[in-house]
């Protein structure tokens, strides 16, 4: 393969062959002697430290979850208040619209009564003598 990327290589480049000589050989590992014998008690500090970190992590997780639940409840109540306010506004708007319709219907009823009165006055002023006979 070449050292250059081909247009269809999608950004992948040539990797050299695996060199087994760079692999770690445990037989050649350097042993560091210690004058002291390592005992279980020597690691108590690290064990206590890890236990303390784990306890702090658990407490932090619980606090974060409680804050998240509290925020969720608060946002739910806030959303509910907004919805109730919108419903109340819609009811108020509907009541105003109903009042406007009642006023318009009352005005139209008054106009109809006035027109009926005019028609009655016209009919009284020009009485119809004989009705024309219906064609058979």
C-alpha positions in Angstrom: 0.0 0.0 0.0 1.1 3.5 -0.5 1.8 6.1 2.2 -0.9 8.4 0.7 -4.6 8.2 1.1 -6.8 7.2 -1.8 -9.9 9.3 -2.5 -12.1 6.4 -1.3 -10.2 5.6 1.9 -12.5 7.8 4.0 -9.6 9.4 6.0 -7.9 6.1 6.8 -4.2 6.0 6.4 -1.7 3.2 6.1 -0.8 1.6 9.4 2.7 0.0 9.7 2.9 -3.7 10.4 2.7 -4.8 14.1 6.2 -4.9 15.7 6.3 -7.7 18.2 9.7 -6.6 19.5 8.0 -3.6 21.3 5.7 -5.9 23.3 6.3 -6.1 27.1 8.0 -9.3 28.2 7.3 -10.1 31.9 10.5 -12.2 32.1 12.6 -9.1 31.4 10.7 -6.9 33.9 12.9 -5.3 36.5 12.2 -6.4 40.1 12.4 -3.5 42.5 13.3 -4.9 45.9 11.8 -3.5 49.0 13.2 -3.7 52.5 9.8 -3.6 54.0 7.3 -6.4 53.6 3.9 -5.1 52.3 1.1 -6.0 54.6 -2.7 -5.5 54.3 -2.6 -2.7 56.8 -0.4 -0.7 54.6 -3.3 -0.3 52.1 -5.9 0.7 54.7 -5.3 4.4 53.9 -6.1 3.8 50.2 -9.1 1.6 51.0 -10.5 4.2 53.4 -9.9 6.9 50.8 -11.7 4.9 48.1 -14.6 4.2 50.5 -14.9 7.9 51.3 -14.8 8.8 47.6 -17.5 6.2 46.9 -19.7 7.5 49.8 -19.3 11.0 48.5 -20.2 9.9 45.0 -23.3 8.2 46.2 -24.4 11.2 48.2 -23.7 13.5 45.2 -25.8 11.2 43.0 -28.7 11.2 45.5 -28.5 15.0 45.8 -28.5 15.4 42.0 -31.4 13.1 41.7 -33.4 14.9 44.4 -32.7 18.2 42.7 -33.8 16.8 39.3 -37.0 15.5 40.8 -37.6 18.8 42.6 -37.0 20.7 39.3 -39.4 18.4 37.5 -42.1 18.9 40.1 -41.6 22.7 40.0 -41.7 22.8 36.2 -44.8 20.6 36.2 -46.6 22.9 38.6 -45.5 26.0 36.6 -46.8 24.4 33.4 -50.1 23.5 35.1 -50.5 27.2 36.3 -49.9 28.4 32.7 -52.4 26.0 31.3 -55.0 27.0 33.9 -54.4 30.6 33.2 -54.9 30.0 29.4 -58.1 28.1 30.1 -59.4 31.0 32.3 -58.5 33.5 29.6 -60.3 31.4 27.0 -63.4 31.3 29.3 -63.3 35.1 29.7 -62.9 35.6 26.0 -65.8 33.2 25.3 -68.0 35.2 27.8 -67.1 38.4 26.1 -68.0 36.9 22.7 -71.3 35.6 24.0 -72.2 39.1 25.3 -71.3 40.6 21.9 -73.5 38.0 20.1 -76.4 38.7 22.5 -76.1 42.5 21.8 -76.0 41.9 18.0 -79.0 39.5 18.1 -80.9 42.1 20.2 -80.1 44.8 17.7 -81.2 42.6 14.8 -84.4 41.7 16.7 -85.1 45.4 17.1 -84.5 46.1 13.4 -86.8 43.2 12.5 -89.6 44.5 14.7 -89.1 48.0 13.1 -89.3 46.5 9.6 -92.4 44.5 10.5 -94.0 47.6 11.9 -93.2 49.4 8.7 -94.6 46.6 6.6 -97.8 46.6 8.7 -98.1 50.4 8.3 -97.6 50.0 4.5 -100.2 47.2 4.4 -102.7 49.3 6.3 -102.1 52.3 4.1 -102.6 50.3 0.9 -105.1 47.5 1.5 -105.3 44.8 -1.1 -108.8 44.7 -2.5 -109.1 41.4 -4.2 -106.6 38.6 -4.4 -105.9 37.6 -7.9 -107.3 34.2 -8.8 -104.8 31.5 -9.0 -104.3 30.1 -12.5 -105.7 26.6 -12.8 
